[in-house]
Amino acid sequence: MGGSVRLGRVLGVPLRMHWSVPLLVVLFAYGLGHRTLPVWTPGRPAVVYAVAGVVGAALFMGSLVLHETAHAATARRKEISVEDVTLWALGGMTRMGRPKTASAAFLVAVSGPLTSLVIGGAALGAGIGLHALAGWADVPAVVLLWLGWANLFLGVFNLLPAVPLDGGRVVQALLWWRMGDRERADMTASRGGQVTGVLMAVGGWVLLLRGAPVGLWVVFIGLFIMVVAGAERRHAALHTALRGVRVSETMTSLVFTGADWLTVQRFIDEVAVHSRHSVVPLTDFDGRPSGIVQIRRLAAVPAAGRETVRVREVGIPLSQCAVAAPDDLLTEALDRISLRTGMRILVVDAGHLVGVVTGKDVSRLMQRHTLGGRAQGEESEERGDTDEGR
């Protein structure tokens, strides 16, 4: 996600934080420290409320990390690739590959909400137990109770049957299992997500008109659900249209490549200036594919280091690229694409680069598919007119 910074790793998966997270922490800390705590535990110094608010907000962000970690851990147990986990203003997001079975999709989707519900129940239990004690325990007890209810709300909210919420993923998995057709299930679930997003946006707007500030938050969430669900519906339609198509039917055979052992300056002079593409596939000493390099990353290398830095040092290694064989299904190859490499698939046969599939190649195939569908439709209409004439 753009505008995010890397914090570290969790279970071997990169953990990132969007710039909106500190704002979310401040809002939660303010609400807890200046509204909730003074009402439930009056008479404490302002510094106690402030510290407790920050601690409570930090604990809640930690519970969001655990929610997303549950998704990532379950995905890896089901042999699904996980790219990273990102915290942002509307919660968290785990980027991963597509599950291979409906049962795997179901388990990955439900693991996050279940984790939040367990954390919520444990925090509520601890808060109630601590509340039974006297004196100093009042403030920590209220923080735990707040944390418990917040996690219970998070778990229940995420179970709403609207893509991209976890509940929408659960619906996708169940429809996939019931229909036996993944694309149809995705289309149906994403359509439901669009409807839910519209209803939430309208409901939030009504709340806002009635003077409830939370309505603005509901509007943003509704719009987010509507946009993402629409994108997933288009993605499902793409997979349906490309069903049965092989990579070899789409790839561009003439591939412009460059040697990864060249220095950045030599690569710019001998390769980059002659290329019409923003990304160039790389090959090693033996002529085998070793990755790709983006022209903008070459330009970012300081002039003083271009004579010593090798291109492979600024390129993306083959292990992180989408790679497919000519006979692979195009839909399966598209699932291997990551945001880092963009819409680009390297086609490798017997260890040698034989072609590349780009977004333009897929777009051309889709246009031919559309024209073919229209031609068939017109042919059917003409055949019908002829039959009527007879």
matplotlib code that plots the C-alpha trace (Angstrom):
import matplotlib.pyplot as plt

x = [0.0, 1.3, 2.4, 3.4, 6.7, 8.1, 8.2, 9.7, 8.5, 5.9, 6.1, 8.6, 6.1, 6.9, 4.9, 4.1, 2.3, 0.4, 0.8, -2.8, -2.1, -0.6, -3.8, -5.9, -3.9, -4.3, -8.1, -8.4, -6.1, -8.1, -11.5, -10.4, -8.3, -10.6, -14.1, -14.3, -12.0, -13.1, -16.7, -16.0, -13.2, -13.6, -11.2, -7.9, -5.1, -5.1, -1.7, -3.2, -6.0, -3.5, -1.1, -3.9, -5.4, -2.1, -1.6, -5.2, -4.8, -1.4, -3.0, -5.8, -3.3, -1.4, -4.7, -5.1, -1.6, -2.7, -5.9, -3.9, -1.2, -3.9, -4.7, -1.1, -0.3, -3.3, -2.5, 1.1, -0.2, -2.3, 0.7, -0.6, 2.0, 1.9, 3.4, 3.0, 0.7, -0.2, -1.9, -3.9, -6.8, -9.6, -7.8, -5.4, -4.8, -2.9, -1.8, -1.6, -2.0, -5.3, -6.3, -6.4, -9.5, -12.7, -11.8, -8.5, -10.3, -12.8, -10.2, -8.0, -11.1, -12.5, -9.2, -9.0, -12.4, -12.1, -8.8, -10.4, -13.3, -11.0, -8.9, -12.1, -13.4, -10.1, -9.8, -13.4, -12.8, -9.6, -11.2, -14.2, -11.8, -9.6, -12.6, -13.5, -10.3, -10.1, -8.3, -5.5, -7.1, -10.0, -8.2, -6.5, -9.9, -11.7, -8.9, -9.2, -13.0, -12.7, -10.2, -12.5, -15.5, -13.4, -12.1, -15.6, -16.9, -14.0, -14.6, -18.4, -18.0, -15.5, -18.0, -20.4, -21.1, -19.5, -16.3, -13.5, -14.5, -13.7, -17.4, -17.5, -14.5, -16.4, -19.4, -17.1, -15.7, -19.1, -20.4, -17.3, -17.9, -21.6, -21.3, -18.0, -17.2, -14.8, -15.4, -19.2, -18.8, -16.5, -18.9, -21.9, -20.0, -18.5, -21.9, -23.2, -20.3, -21.1, -24.7, -23.6, -21.1, -23.8, -26.2, -23.4, -22.5, -26.1, -26.6, -23.5, -24.7, -28.0, -26.2, -24.0, -27.0, -28.5, -25.4, -23.6, -19.8, -19.4, -21.5, -18.5, -16.4, -19.3, -19.4, -15.7, -16.0, -19.0, -17.2, -14.1, -16.2, -18.0, -14.8, -12.9, -15.9, -16.3, -12.6, -13.0, -16.0, -14.1, -11.2, -13.6, -15.1, -11.5, -10.8, -14.1, -13.3, -9.7, -10.8, -8.9, -6.5, -2.8, 0.1, 1.5, -1.7, -1.1, 2.6, 4.8, 7.6, 10.1, 11.7, 14.2, 16.6, 19.8, 22.7, 22.4, 26.2, 26.6, 27.2, 24.3, 26.1, 26.9, 23.3, 21.9, 24.2, 23.9, 20.4, 18.1, 18.4, 17.4, 14.5, 10.9, 9.8, 9.8, 10.9, 13.7, 14.0, 17.5, 19.7, 22.8, 26.1, 24.5, 21.7, 19.1, 16.5, 17.5, 14.8, 13.8, 14.9, 12.8, 14.2, 13.2, 15.3, 18.3, 17.7, 17.6, 21.2, 23.5, 25.8, 28.9, 27.9, 26.7, 30.2, 30.5, 26.9, 25.7, 22.2, 21.3, 21.8, 19.0, 16.8, 14.1, 15.3, 13.5, 12.3, 10.1, 8.8, 5.7, 7.0, 5.0, 5.6, 4.0, 1.5, 0.3, -3.2, -3.2, -5.5, -3.1, -0.2, -2.1, -2.5, 1.3, 1.6, 2.6, 2.3, 6.1, 6.6, 3.4, 1.3, 4.2, 4.7, 8.0, 7.5, 10.2, 10.6, 13.4, 15.2, 15.2, 13.1, 10.8, 8.4, 6.6, 3.0, 2.1, -1.1, -1.3, -1.2, -4.0, -6.0, -5.6, -6.8, -9.8, -10.6, -10.4, -12.6, -15.2, -15.1, -15.4, -18.5, -20.1, -19.4, -20.9, -23.9, -24.4, -24.0, -26.7, -29.0, -28.4, -29.0, -32.3, -33.4, -32.7, -34.7, -37.6, -37.4, -37.6]
y = [0.0, 3.4, 5.7, 2.9, 2.2, -1.1, -1.8, -5.3, -8.8, -11.0, -14.7, -14.0, -11.8, -8.0, -5.8, -2.3, 0.7, 3.3, 7.0, 7.1, 4.7, 7.4, 9.5, 6.5, 5.9, 9.6, 9.4, 6.2, 7.5, 10.8, 9.1, 6.7, 9.2, 12.2, 10.6, 7.0, 7.0, 10.3, 9.0, 5.5, 6.5, 10.1, 12.1, 10.8, 13.1, 14.1, 12.5, 9.1, 9.4, 10.4, 7.5, 5.0, 6.3, 5.8, 2.3, 1.3, 2.6, 0.8, -2.5, -2.2, -1.7, -4.8, -6.7, -5.6, -7.0, -10.3, -10.3, -10.0, -12.3, -15.0, -14.6, -14.8, -17.8, -19.7, -18.9, -20.1, -23.3, -23.8, -23.2, -19.8, -17.1, -14.1, -10.8, -8.5, -7.3, -3.6, -1.6, 1.4, 3.7, 1.2, -1.7, -4.0, -5.8, -9.0, -9.4, -13.0, -15.3, -16.9, -20.0, -23.2, -24.7, -23.5, -25.0, -23.1, -19.8, -20.4, -21.1, -18.1, -15.7, -16.9, -17.0, -13.2, -12.5, -15.6, -14.2, -10.8, -12.5, -14.5, -11.4, -9.5, -12.3, -12.6, -8.8, -8.6, -11.4, -9.8, -6.4, -7.8, -9.7, -6.6, -4.4, -6.6, -5.3, -1.9, 1.4, 1.5, -1.3, 0.8, 2.5, -0.7, -2.5, 0.1, 0.0, -3.8, -3.6, -1.0, -3.2, -6.2, -4.5, -2.9, -6.4, -7.9, -5.1, -5.7, -9.4, -9.0, -6.2, -8.1, -11.0, -8.8, -10.6, -7.9, -8.3, -7.3, -7.9, -11.3, -12.2, -11.5, -13.9, -16.5, -16.1, -16.4, -19.7, -21.1, -20.2, -21.7, -24.9, -24.9, -24.0, -25.6, -22.5, -20.0, -17.2, -17.4, -17.4, -14.3, -12.5, -13.1, -12.2, -9.1, -7.9, -8.4, -6.3, -3.5, -3.4, -3.5, -0.7, 1.5, 0.9, 1.7, 4.9, 6.0, 5.0, 6.9, 10.0, 9.9, 9.6, 12.6, 14.7, 13.9, 15.2, 12.0, 12.4, 8.7, 8.8, 10.2, 7.1, 4.9, 6.7, 6.2, 2.5, 2.0, 3.7, 1.6, -1.6, -0.5, 0.4, -2.8, -5.0, -3.5, -4.1, -7.8, -8.2, -7.0, -9.3, -12.3, -11.3, -11.2, -14.7, -15.9, -14.5, -16.0, -19.4, -22.1, -19.7, -20.7, -18.3, -19.0, -17.6, -14.2, -13.7, -11.5, -13.7, -11.0, -10.1, -7.2, -8.3, -7.1, -8.7, -8.5, -8.4, -5.0, -1.9, 0.5, 3.0, 0.4, -0.9, 2.6, 3.2, -0.1, -1.3, 1.1, 3.9, 1.4, 0.0, 1.3, -0.3, 0.8, -2.6, -4.8, -8.6, -9.6, -12.6, -14.0, -15.1, -18.3, -16.4, -17.6, -15.3, -13.8, -11.1, -7.7, -4.1, -1.0, 1.9, 4.3, 2.4, 2.7, 6.5, 6.6, 5.3, 8.2, 9.1, 8.4, 4.8, 3.9, 2.7, 0.2, -0.9, -3.9, -4.0, -7.1, -5.2, -2.8, -5.3, -7.6, -11.2, -14.0, -15.5, -12.4, -12.2, -13.8, -16.7, -19.1, -21.8, -21.5, -24.2, -22.8, -21.4, -17.7, -17.3, -19.2, -17.1, -13.9, -15.0, -14.9, -11.2, -8.9, -5.2, -4.9, -6.3, -5.0, -6.5, -8.6, -12.3, -13.8, -16.9, -19.4, -22.7, -25.2, -22.5, -19.9, -16.7, -17.2, -14.4, -12.0, -11.2, -7.6, -5.8, -4.7, -8.3, -9.3, -6.2, -7.1, -10.6, -9.3, -7.0, -10.0, -11.9, -9.1, -8.7, -12.5, -12.5, -9.7, -11.4, -14.6, -12.7, -10.9, -14.2, -15.8, -12.9, -13.1, -16.9, -16.2, -13.7, -16.1, -18.8, -16.5, -15.6, -19.2]
z = [0.0, -0.9, 1.9, 4.3, 6.0, 7.1, 10.9, 10.9, 10.5, 12.1, 11.7, 8.9, 7.0, 6.5, 8.8, 7.4, 8.8, 6.8, 7.6, 8.8, 11.7, 14.1, 13.5, 14.4, 17.6, 18.6, 18.0, 20.1, 22.8, 23.0, 23.1, 25.8, 27.9, 27.7, 27.5, 28.6, 31.6, 33.2, 33.1, 34.6, 36.9, 37.9, 40.1, 38.7, 37.5, 33.9, 33.3, 34.4, 31.9, 29.1, 29.8, 30.1, 26.8, 25.0, 26.5, 25.5, 22.0, 21.7, 23.0, 20.4, 17.6, 18.9, 18.7, 15.1, 14.4, 16.0, 13.9, 10.6, 11.9, 12.3, 8.6, 7.6, 9.8, 8.5, 4.9, 5.3, 6.9, 3.8, 1.5, 0.4, -0.3, 2.0, 0.7, 3.8, 6.5, 6.6, 9.3, 8.2, 9.2, 8.5, 10.3, 8.7, 5.4, 4.6, 1.0, -0.1, -3.0, -3.9, -1.9, -4.0, -2.3, -0.7, 2.7, 2.7, 1.8, 4.6, 7.2, 6.2, 6.3, 9.6, 11.5, 11.9, 13.4, 15.7, 17.0, 17.7, 19.5, 21.6, 22.5, 23.3, 25.5, 27.4, 27.9, 29.1, 31.6, 32.8, 33.1, 35.1, 37.4, 37.9, 38.5, 41.5, 43.2, 44.8, 44.3, 41.7, 39.6, 38.4, 35.5, 34.2, 34.5, 32.4, 29.8, 29.6, 29.4, 26.6, 24.8, 25.1, 23.7, 20.9, 19.8, 20.1, 17.8, 15.4, 15.2, 14.7, 12.2, 10.1, 9.9, 7.9, 4.6, 2.4, 0.4, 1.3, 4.9, 6.3, 6.4, 2.6, 2.2, 4.2, 1.9, -1.1, 0.3, 1.0, -2.4, -4.0, -2.1, -3.0, -6.7, -7.5, -9.5, -8.0, -10.4, -10.1, -6.3, -6.5, -8.8, -6.5, -3.3, -4.7, -6.0, -2.4, -1.2, -3.5, -2.3, 1.3, 0.7, -0.8, 2.1, 4.6, 2.8, 2.7, 6.4, 7.4, 5.5, 7.3, 10.7, 9.7, 8.8, 12.2, 14.0, 14.6, 13.7, 13.5, 10.3, 8.4, 9.4, 8.3, 4.9, 4.3, 5.2, 2.9, 0.0, 0.6, 0.6, -2.5, -4.5, -3.5, -4.1, -7.6, -8.3, -7.2, -9.4, -12.4, -11.5, -11.3, -14.7, -16.1, -14.8, -16.3, -19.7, -19.7, -18.5, -20.4, -22.1, -22.0, -21.4, -24.9, -26.5, -24.8, -24.5, -26.6, -28.0, -28.9, -25.5, -25.0, -22.3, -20.6, -18.8, -15.0, -14.5, -16.3, -14.2, -14.0, -16.3, -19.0, -18.8, -19.3, -22.2, -23.9, -23.0, -21.3, -23.9, -26.7, -24.8, -25.3, -22.0, -18.4, -17.2, -18.7, -18.1, -16.9, -17.8, -16.1, -17.6, -19.0, -20.6, -18.1, -16.7, -13.3, -12.7, -13.9, -13.4, -13.5, -15.4, -12.7, -10.2, -12.5, -12.6, -8.8, -8.5, -7.7, -10.5, -8.4, -7.9, -11.4, -12.5, -9.7, -8.8, -10.8, -12.3, -10.4, -7.1, -8.0, -9.9, -8.6, -8.4, -10.3, -7.0, -6.5, -10.1, -11.6, -13.7, -15.8, -18.5, -21.9, -21.2, -17.9, -17.6, -17.8, -14.9, -12.6, -13.9, -13.1, -9.5, -9.1, -9.9, -7.0, -6.6, -6.6, -10.1, -11.6, -14.4, -15.8, -16.2, -17.4, -19.6, -19.1, -21.0, -20.2, -18.2, -21.0, -21.3, -24.3, -23.8, -21.5, -20.7, -19.8, -19.0, -22.7, -23.8, -21.5, -22.6, -26.3, -25.6, -23.7, -26.7, -29.1, -26.7, -26.7, -30.5, -30.9, -28.5, -30.5, -33.8, -32.6, -31.3, -34.6, -36.5, -34.3, -35.0, -38.7, -38.6, -36.7, -39.3, -42.1, -40.4, -40.0, -43.7, -44.5]

ax = plt.figure().add_subplot(projection="3d")
ax.plot(x, y, z, "-o")
ax.set_aspect("equal")
plt.show()
